[in-house]
Amino acid sequence: MFDEDLEALDTADLLAAAAEYDQIQNRAAVRILEVALTYADRHAVVEGYQWLPGYEQLRVYGGDGCPG
């Protein structure tokens, strides 16, 4: 994937390579967000923890089937 000599590419191929690398970077960024979401879902509630006024609290604003 990254083995190409960029100097050997013509302009169109160079731009195509840049577009490909941009797509790879975007997919990686989405995957990082998915990992963070999965982690947050797994650790959303601490059993036995007493919520105190002013602390963060989970709220569900939608009906059944809505995340949160």
GUNU-916475 format. One record per residue: residue in one letter; y, z, x of N, C-alpha, C in turn. Coordinates in pm, whole numbers, plus 50000, padded with zeros to 5 digits. Example, Ala and Ser with C-alpha at 12.3 -4.5 7.8 and 13.67 -1.06 7.14 Angstrom:
% GUNU-916475
A494315078051319495505078051230496705078051320S497755070851285498945071451367500035078751290
//
This chain:
% GUNU-916475
M498815000050083500005000050000501255000050087F501315008850189502515009750272502295003150408D501274994750418500934988650546501734976050576E502474970950479503184958450499504334960250598D504544949950677505704949650765506874944250682L507814952750651508924948950563509754937550621E509844936950752510634926350816510004912650792A508684912250768507994899550749508134894150606L508604902350514508704898250374509974890050350D509844880150262511064872950222511814881650120T512974877250080513834885349993513164888849861A512524879249797511874881749668510754891949682D509944890549787508844899949809509364913849846L510464914249919511064927049956511554934449831L512194927149740512654933249615511474937249527A510414929349527509214932849451508584945649506A508564946849639508034959049701508874971149663A510194969449663511084980449624510824984549480A510634974849391510344977949251509014985149237E508014980849314506704987349310506805001949358Y507515004149467507675017749518508465026449422D509425020549352510175027949251509265032249137Q508375023449093507425026948987506495038149032I506035037449156505165047949210505905061249211Q507155061049254507955073249259508175078849119N508455070349021508665074948884507395080948826R506245074548851504975080048801504695093548864A505005095048993504805107849060505715118549001A506955115148970507885124748910507395129248773V506875119848694506335123448562505135132548579R504295129648676503095137848698503485152148739I504525153548819505005166848857505455174548733L506155167948642506575174448518505375178348433E504345169748430503135172948354502425185148413V502385186048544501785197648610502575210248577A503905209448583504745221048550504545225348405L504435215748314504215218748174502865225648153T501825220548218500495226648207500515240948260Y501185243048373501295256448429502025265748332A503135260948277503915269148183503095272348058D502325262648009501485265047892500435275647921R499875275548040498835285248076499395299348093H500645300348131501235313348164502395316948072A502355312147948503475314147856503565328447805V502445335347794502435348747737501695358047832V502295369447858501645379847937501135390347840E499815391747833499215401147739499685415447769G500045422647665500435436547680501875438647724Y502615427847742504005429147786504875432347667Q505785441847685506685445747577508015438247595W508365430447493509625423147498510785432747477L511795431647558512975440147548514155431747501P515135437947436516315430447390516995423147506G517335410747482518025402847583517105395147676Y515815397847673514865390647759514505377347696E513925368547777513465355747725512335357947626Q512325350047521511275350947421510885336847378L509595335047349509125322247298509535320847153R509975309147116510345306446977509685293346935V509165293046815508595280846759509525276346648Y510155264846667511135259946570510535250146470G509345245346498508705235746408507535242246336G506885234346256505725239146182504455238246265D503315239246197502025238446265501915225246341G501405226146461501215214146542502355211346638C503485218146621504605216246713504365224546839P504695219246954504495227047076505445238947082G505045248847156505915260247176505335272347120
//
